[in-house]
Every structure is written in C-alpha cells, then in structure tokens.
Amino acid sequence: MTDETFRIRLEAKNPEKGHLRAYKIDAGQDLFGQWSIEVSYGRIGRRGRSVTYSAADDAAAAAIVRNCLHRRASAPKRIGVPYPDPRAVRPERMDWRETLARVARE
C-alpha cells in the first residue's frame, strides 16, 4: 500500500450487558491505484473476522466505507450499544478526513 491510507477503529462497549465489540476499517491503494479495504470486526479481546473489498477508484472505495459506517449506525438496534460517531474519530491521514466527512454527509 502507498501513502494513501485510511484507518479507523470503533468500539462499542456495555460491560453490564457483556457487549464489547470492535470494528476496524483499513483502506489503502496499491502501486496501480487499486483500493483495498479490509474490514475487521468482532468481540474485543478475541480474534474476530475480517473481510477484504477491492475498489477501482476513490468513489467506489468511499461507497464501501460509507456502507460499512452506515451499518455501524444501526448497532443500538442490533447489539444494544452504539459505536461512537465516526466523524468524531480522527483518521490518520488528511486526505481521508475530507473523504470521511463527505461520506458521512451522504
């Protein structure tokens, strides 16, 4: 992967109910400009699962990230505890801060 990377980690915790979930998105471009988006999720402290998506351009990568974050927004209904607002979590790279802000508005 090149310098065009994006990482975000979200955690949903409610120890009283035993709900301890982690969700991570790692995205980056290879030397040919192809995006690879790895989504990892599961119980905090456990191995969890991982899925990797590919995207040919920025728009397709942003759509994948948007869909992943949209699913996290439904966590209170599904698991009884919310993940933090992804706009409040600060990605590591400036380019992706703008992309995440645009994705969150859509």
Phi, psi and omega per residue, in radians:
M1 nan 2.618 -3.140
T2 -1.623 -2.902 -3.139
D3 -1.241 -0.238 3.122
E4 -1.362 1.431 -3.113
T5 -2.182 2.781 3.114
F6 -2.517 2.287 3.092
R7 -2.372 2.393 3.056
I8 -2.536 2.431 3.092
R9 -2.254 2.227 3.112
L10 -2.093 2.497 3.092
E11 -2.270 2.412 3.054
A12 -2.054 2.074 -3.058
K13 -2.250 2.302 2.961
N14 -2.580 1.469 -3.049
P15 -1.043 -0.548 3.140
E16 -1.063 -0.632 3.137
K17 -1.665 -0.057 -3.114
G18 1.346 0.346 3.134
H19 -1.681 1.841 3.130
L20 -2.339 1.672 -3.038
R21 -2.106 2.514 3.074
A22 -2.161 2.560 -3.131
Y23 -2.488 2.225 -3.080
K24 -2.322 2.407 3.045
I25 -2.127 2.171 3.032
D26 -2.110 2.131 -3.137
A27 -2.274 2.521 3.101
G28 -2.892 2.866 3.139
Q29 -1.797 2.543 3.023
D30 -1.528 -3.048 -3.102
L31 -1.120 -0.340 -3.119
F32 -1.712 0.076 3.122
G33 1.510 0.043 3.117
Q34 -1.345 2.338 3.124
W35 -1.533 2.444 3.017
S36 -2.161 2.127 -3.109
I37 -2.039 1.981 3.115
E38 -1.795 2.184 3.137
V39 -1.985 2.107 3.117
S40 -2.063 2.442 -3.103
Y41 -2.688 2.760 3.099
G42 2.671 -2.977 -3.134
R43 -1.285 2.399 3.101
I44 -1.070 2.312 -3.136
G45 1.582 -0.069 3.117
R46 -1.999 2.968 -3.105
R47 -1.166 -0.771 3.130
G48 1.322 -2.900 -3.125
R49 -2.174 2.834 -3.139
S50 -2.504 2.422 3.103
V51 -2.285 2.415 3.123
T52 -2.047 2.288 3.108
Y53 -1.998 2.674 3.052
S54 -2.063 2.564 3.109
A55 -2.486 2.472 -3.075
A56 -1.424 -0.456 -3.080
D57 -2.525 3.066 -3.108
D58 -1.050 -0.709 -3.107
A59 -1.113 -0.751 3.133
A60 -1.176 -0.680 3.107
A61 -1.133 -0.750 3.122
A62 -1.100 -0.637 3.119
A63 -1.135 -0.709 3.113
I64 -1.116 -0.800 3.121
V65 -1.082 -0.754 3.125
R66 -1.033 -0.782 3.131
N67 -1.112 -0.697 3.113
C68 -1.120 -0.781 -3.131
L69 -1.220 -0.573 3.080
H70 -1.091 -0.702 3.112
R71 -1.117 -0.667 3.123
R72 -1.133 -0.525 -3.138
A73 -1.141 -0.381 -3.137
S74 -1.582 0.116 -3.090
A75 -1.005 -0.713 -3.133
P76 -0.990 -0.644 3.123
K77 -1.273 -0.615 -3.056
R78 -1.493 -0.821 -3.039
I79 -2.033 -0.059 3.051
G80 1.491 0.098 3.112
V81 -2.578 2.389 -3.097
P82 -1.470 2.705 2.910
Y83 -1.493 2.754 3.096
P84 -1.170 2.782 3.089
D85 -1.084 2.126 -3.079
P86 -1.101 -0.378 3.103
R87 -1.226 -0.377 3.131
A88 -1.471 -0.306 3.124
V89 -1.497 2.275 -3.026
R90 -1.642 1.930 3.051
P91 -1.115 2.786 -3.049
E92 -1.321 -0.504 -3.042
R93 -1.921 2.452 -3.125
M94 -1.060 -0.763 -3.097
D95 -0.971 -0.682 -3.091
W96 -1.409 -0.324 3.041
R97 -1.094 -0.781 3.110
E98 -1.146 -0.741 3.128
T99 -1.111 -0.772 3.134
L100 -1.106 -0.702 3.110
A101 -1.093 -0.737 3.133
R102 -1.164 -0.731 3.136
V103 -1.106 -0.712 -3.116
A104 -1.151 -0.529 3.136
R105 -1.306 -0.459 -3.066
E106 -1.331 nan nan
